[in-house]
Amino acid sequence: MVALPAAAVGLTIGLKDGQGTLQFAESAAFAMGTTFALTFAIDKKRPNGENQSFPSGHATISFSSAEFIYKRYGWEYGLPAYALATFISSSRIEADQHYPIDVIGGAAIGIISSYLFTRPYKGWNIQPEVGSSYFGIRLNHSL
């Protein structure tokens, strides 16, 4: 649960990417805030009988970190991050801490939060854009 957020922050520090640090902080705060609010509001039983199963906080922060790394720095960093997030999340199911839907919910929250708050470090960015009377694709380039 600590390795991926540490890797995300480490990348931003190593690349002297202050904007990336801010984007990751916003994304992680939104993701975990949403997860904690839902966890206490829903209070679903875990497979082991304990409370607060949905959504998985481990899956949330792992996939939030993986999506941040992918969207900010590309697939060469993102693919290993997604593999590790998948391993961490599946281990929560194997350990009887969560049901699959808990992990899927946490992963969705994490991915969506980083998708919303993260912009590519350098290069081209393609995003969907929807307005009240239109929809389309926005193409941006970062130097």
C-alpha positions, 0 to 999 in steps of 0.5 A: 500500500505504501510502495506505489504512492512512494514511487509516484512521489519519488518520480515527481521529486526525481524529475523536479516535477512540482506540478506533478507532486501537487496533482498527485496530492490532489488525486490521492486526497480526493480518492481517499476522501471518497473511499473513507466517506463511502466506507463509513456510510456503507459499512459492509461486512468483510469476508472475515466478519469485520466491518467497513469492506467497501470500497477497498482503501488498498485498491483505491490508493494503489490504482490512484498511484498507478493511473497517476504514474501512467497518465503523467509519465507514460506506459513505460512507468505505468505498466509496472505500476498497474501490475503492482496495483493488481497484485496488491488488490488481488492479495486483499481478496486472497487474505479474506479482507475484501470481496472482489466488488470491494476491490473493483470499487476502490480501483475505479475510485482511484483510477477516476481520481487520477484521471481527473486531476493528472495531466501528462508531464510532457508530450501530447494529451488527448481528452474527451470534452463534453459541453451543454451543446457539444462533445468532442476531443481536446488535443493538448501539447505540453513542453 
